Amino acid sequence: MASGCQRDFRGIYDSLPERKVVKAPKSAFVDRIAAITMKHPNTVRCWLSGTQKPDALSRAMIEKELGVPAPELFPED
């Protein structure tokens, strides 16, 4: 991860490169998070847009996958 970029969940997603190969990096990110949390990709997109928040178990799984503390990924507004 590049230094100086946001480390919240949306910031990590936004920092991914645009599509240049067969699978778009941002779609791959959503699919990977959906797979590790066993949620539908649309649910992950809702987390990214802020319309829903992941449950504690999903947060822990995302934290482990990305190596960023959950409170930093999902700051309380």
Backbone as JSON Lines, residues from 0, in Angstrom:
{"i":0,"aa":"M","n":[0.84,-1.17,0.0],"ca":[0.0,0.0,0.0],"c":[0.9,1.24,0.0]}
{"i":1,"aa":"A","n":[0.58,2.18,-0.83],"ca":[1.39,3.39,-0.95],"c":[1.27,4.23,0.32]}
{"i":2,"aa":"S","n":[2.37,4.87,0.66],"ca":[2.32,5.72,1.84],"c":[1.5,6.97,1.54]}
{"i":3,"aa":"G","n":[0.87,7.5,2.56],"ca":[0.1,8.71,2.4],"c":[-1.33,8.5,1.94]}
{"i":4,"aa":"C","n":[-1.71,7.26,1.67],"ca":[-3.09,7.03,1.23],"c":[-3.95,6.74,2.46]}
{"i":5,"aa":"Q","n":[-5.25,6.92,2.27],"ca":[-6.17,6.66,3.37],"c":[-6.17,5.18,3.71]}
{"i":6,"aa":"R","n":[-6.31,4.87,5.01],"ca":[-6.32,3.48,5.43],"c":[-7.71,3.04,5.88]}
{"i":7,"aa":"D","n":[-8.74,3.87,5.65],"ca":[-10.07,3.38,5.96],"c":[-10.54,2.49,4.81]}
{"i":8,"aa":"F","n":[-11.62,1.77,5.01],"ca":[-12.09,0.77,4.05],"c":[-12.3,1.4,2.67]}
{"i":9,"aa":"R","n":[-13.0,2.53,2.62],"ca":[-13.26,3.19,1.34],"c":[-11.96,3.74,0.74]}
{"i":10,"aa":"G","n":[-11.08,4.24,1.57],"ca":[-9.81,4.77,1.09],"c":[-8.95,3.72,0.42]}
{"i":11,"aa":"I","n":[-8.92,2.51,1.0],"ca":[-8.17,1.41,0.39],"c":[-8.78,1.06,-0.96]}
{"i":12,"aa":"Y","n":[-10.1,0.98,-1.01],"ca":[-10.79,0.69,-2.27],"c":[-10.48,1.76,-3.32]}
{"i":13,"aa":"D","n":[-10.6,3.02,-2.94],"ca":[-10.36,4.13,-3.87],"c":[-8.92,4.18,-4.36]}
{"i":14,"aa":"S","n":[-7.98,3.68,-3.57],"ca":[-6.57,3.74,-3.96],"c":[-6.18,2.66,-4.97]}
{"i":15,"aa":"L","n":[-7.07,1.71,-5.22],"ca":[-6.76,0.66,-6.19],"c":[-6.72,1.24,-7.59]}
{"i":16,"aa":"P","n":[-5.86,0.67,-8.44],"ca":[-5.76,1.21,-9.81],"c":[-7.02,0.95,-10.62]}
{"i":17,"aa":"E","n":[-7.21,1.76,-11.64],"ca":[-8.34,1.57,-12.54],"c":[-8.11,0.33,-13.39]}
{"i":18,"aa":"R","n":[-9.13,-0.1,-14.09],"ca":[-9.08,-1.32,-14.9],"c":[-8.08,-1.17,-16.04]}
{"i":19,"aa":"K","n":[-7.15,-2.13,-16.13],"ca":[-6.18,-2.16,-17.21],"c":[-5.99,-3.58,-17.73]}
{"i":20,"aa":"V","n":[-6.51,-4.55,-17.02],"ca":[-6.38,-5.95,-17.41],"c":[-7.77,-6.56,-17.46]}
{"i":21,"aa":"V","n":[-7.83,-7.87,-17.56],"ca":[-9.11,-8.56,-17.73],"c":[-10.08,-8.25,-16.6]}
{"i":22,"aa":"K","n":[-9.65,-8.4,-15.36],"ca":[-10.53,-8.15,-14.21],"c":[-10.15,-6.81,-13.58]}
{"i":23,"aa":"A","n":[-11.13,-5.97,-13.42],"ca":[-10.89,-4.67,-12.8],"c":[-10.42,-4.85,-11.36]}
{"i":24,"aa":"P","n":[-9.36,-4.15,-10.94],"ca":[-8.84,-4.31,-9.58],"c":[-9.88,-4.03,-8.5]}
{"i":25,"aa":"K","n":[-10.73,-3.05,-8.72],"ca":[-11.73,-2.73,-7.7],"c":[-12.79,-3.82,-7.61]}
{"i":26,"aa":"S","n":[-13.14,-4.42,-8.74],"ca":[-14.08,-5.55,-8.72],"c":[-13.44,-6.75,-8.04]}
{"i":27,"aa":"A","n":[-12.15,-6.97,-8.29],"ca":[-11.44,-8.07,-7.64],"c":[-11.4,-7.86,-6.13]}
{"i":28,"aa":"F","n":[-11.2,-6.61,-5.69],"ca":[-11.19,-6.29,-4.27],"c":[-12.54,-6.62,-3.64]}
{"i":29,"aa":"V","n":[-13.62,-6.17,-4.27],"ca":[-14.97,-6.44,-3.76],"c":[-15.21,-7.94,-3.71]}
{"i":30,"aa":"D","n":[-14.83,-8.66,-4.76],"ca":[-15.03,-10.11,-4.79],"c":[-14.22,-10.81,-3.7]}
{"i":31,"aa":"R","n":[-12.98,-10.34,-3.46],"ca":[-12.13,-10.95,-2.43],"c":[-12.73,-10.72,-1.04]}
{"i":32,"aa":"I","n":[-13.18,-9.51,-0.76],"ca":[-13.79,-9.21,0.54],"c":[-15.08,-10.01,0.71]}
{"i":33,"aa":"A","n":[-15.87,-10.12,-0.36],"ca":[-17.11,-10.91,-0.31],"c":[-16.79,-12.37,-0.01]}
{"i":34,"aa":"A","n":[-15.74,-12.89,-0.63],"ca":[-15.38,-14.3,-0.43],"c":[-14.92,-14.56,1.0]}
{"i":35,"aa":"I","n":[-14.07,-13.7,1.54],"ca":[-13.56,-13.97,2.89],"c":[-14.61,-13.75,3.98]}
{"i":36,"aa":"T","n":[-15.58,-12.88,3.71],"ca":[-16.64,-12.63,4.7],"c":[-17.88,-13.48,4.45]}
{"i":37,"aa":"M","n":[-17.89,-14.19,3.32],"ca":[-19.02,-15.02,2.91],"c":[-20.29,-14.17,2.79]}
{"i":38,"aa":"K","n":[-20.13,-12.99,2.22],"ca":[-21.24,-12.07,1.96],"c":[-21.36,-11.87,0.46]}
{"i":39,"aa":"H","n":[-22.49,-11.38,0.01],"ca":[-22.7,-11.08,-1.41],"c":[-21.9,-9.83,-1.77]}
{"i":40,"aa":"P","n":[-21.35,-9.78,-2.99],"ca":[-20.61,-8.57,-3.39],"c":[-21.44,-7.28,-3.25]}
{"i":41,"aa":"N","n":[-22.74,-7.37,-3.45],"ca":[-23.58,-6.17,-3.26],"c":[-23.54,-5.67,-1.82]}
{"i":42,"aa":"T","n":[-23.42,-6.6,-0.87],"ca":[-23.3,-6.22,0.54],"c":[-22.0,-5.45,0.76]}
{"i":43,"aa":"V","n":[-20.91,-5.94,0.17],"ca":[-19.62,-5.25,0.29],"c":[-19.72,-3.85,-0.32]}
{"i":44,"aa":"R","n":[-20.4,-3.73,-1.45],"ca":[-20.57,-2.42,-2.08],"c":[-21.38,-1.48,-1.17]}
{"i":45,"aa":"C","n":[-22.35,-2.03,-0.44],"ca":[-23.1,-1.22,0.54],"c":[-22.19,-0.74,1.66]}
{"i":46,"aa":"W","n":[-21.26,-1.59,2.09],"ca":[-20.29,-1.17,3.11],"c":[-19.44,-0.03,2.58]}
{"i":47,"aa":"L","n":[-19.01,-0.16,1.32],"ca":[-18.17,0.87,0.72],"c":[-18.9,2.2,0.58]}
{"i":48,"aa":"S","n":[-20.18,2.13,0.25],"ca":[-20.95,3.37,0.08],"c":[-21.4,3.96,1.41]}
{"i":49,"aa":"G","n":[-21.31,3.16,2.48],"ca":[-21.7,3.64,3.8],"c":[-23.17,3.45,4.13]}
{"i":50,"aa":"T","n":[-23.92,2.75,3.27],"ca":[-25.35,2.53,3.56],"c":[-25.55,1.42,4.58]}
{"i":51,"aa":"Q","n":[-24.57,0.54,4.72],"ca":[-24.61,-0.52,5.72],"c":[-23.23,-0.59,6.37]}
{"i":52,"aa":"K","n":[-23.19,-1.21,7.55],"ca":[-21.91,-1.44,8.24],"c":[-21.75,-2.94,8.45]}
{"i":53,"aa":"P","n":[-20.53,-3.46,8.27],"ca":[-20.32,-4.89,8.49],"c":[-20.45,-5.25,9.96]}
{"i":54,"aa":"D","n":[-20.87,-6.5,10.2],"ca":[-20.96,-7.0,11.57],"c":[-19.56,-7.21,12.13]}
{"i":55,"aa":"A","n":[-19.47,-7.49,13.42],"ca":[-18.18,-7.61,14.1],"c":[-17.31,-8.71,13.5]}
{"i":56,"aa":"L","n":[-17.9,-9.85,13.16],"ca":[-17.12,-10.95,12.59],"c":[-16.56,-10.56,11.23]}
{"i":57,"aa":"S","n":[-17.38,-9.94,10.41],"ca":[-16.92,-9.5,9.09],"c":[-15.81,-8.46,9.23]}
{"i":58,"aa":"R","n":[-15.96,-7.55,10.17],"ca":[-14.91,-6.55,10.41],"c":[-13.6,-7.22,10.79]}
{"i":59,"aa":"A","n":[-13.68,-8.22,11.66],"ca":[-12.47,-8.93,12.09],"c":[-11.81,-9.65,10.92]}
{"i":60,"aa":"M","n":[-12.61,-10.24,10.05],"ca":[-12.07,-10.96,8.9],"c":[-11.42,-9.99,7.91]}
{"i":61,"aa":"I","n":[-12.04,-8.84,7.71],"ca":[-11.48,-7.82,6.81],"c":[-10.19,-7.26,7.4]}
{"i":62,"aa":"E","n":[-10.2,-7.02,8.7],"ca":[-9.01,-6.52,9.4],"c":[-7.84,-7.48,9.2]}
{"i":63,"aa":"K","n":[-8.09,-8.76,9.36],"ca":[-7.04,-9.77,9.2],"c":[-6.54,-9.81,7.75]}
{"i":64,"aa":"E","n":[-7.45,-9.75,6.8],"ca":[-7.09,-9.82,5.38],"c":[-6.27,-8.6,4.94]}
{"i":65,"aa":"L","n":[-6.66,-7.41,5.38],"ca":[-6.01,-6.19,4.92],"c":[-4.85,-5.75,5.82]}
{"i":66,"aa":"G","n":[-4.78,-6.28,7.03],"ca":[-3.71,-5.91,7.94],"c":[-3.84,-4.49,8.49]}
{"i":67,"aa":"V","n":[-5.07,-4.02,8.56],"ca":[-5.35,-2.67,9.08],"c":[-6.38,-2.83,10.19]}
{"i":68,"aa":"P","n":[-6.19,-2.19,11.36],"ca":[-7.16,-2.33,12.45],"c":[-8.57,-1.92,12.03]}
{"i":69,"aa":"A","n":[-9.56,-2.68,12.49],"ca":[-10.96,-2.42,12.14],"c":[-11.41,-1.0,12.48]}
{"i":70,"aa":"P","n":[-11.02,-0.44,13.64],"ca":[-11.44,0.94,13.93],"c":[-10.91,1.95,12.91]}
{"i":71,"aa":"E","n":[-9.78,1.64,12.31],"ca":[-9.22,2.51,11.29],"c":[-9.94,2.31,9.95]}
{"i":72,"aa":"L","n":[-10.31,1.06,9.66],"ca":[-11.04,0.76,8.42],"c":[-12.45,1.33,8.46]}
{"i":73,"aa":"F","n":[-13.08,1.23,9.61],"ca":[-14.48,1.64,9.76],"c":[-14.6,2.63,10.91]}
{"i":74,"aa":"P","n":[-14.1,3.86,10.72],"ca":[-14.18,4.84,11.81],"c":[-15.62,5.21,12.12]}
{"i":75,"aa":"E","n":[-15.89,5.43,13.39],"ca":[-17.23,5.86,13.8],"c":[-17.38,7.33,13.44]}
{"i":76,"aa":"D","n":[-18.46,7.64,12.79],"ca":[-18.69,9.04,12.37],"c":[-19.42,9.82,13.43]}
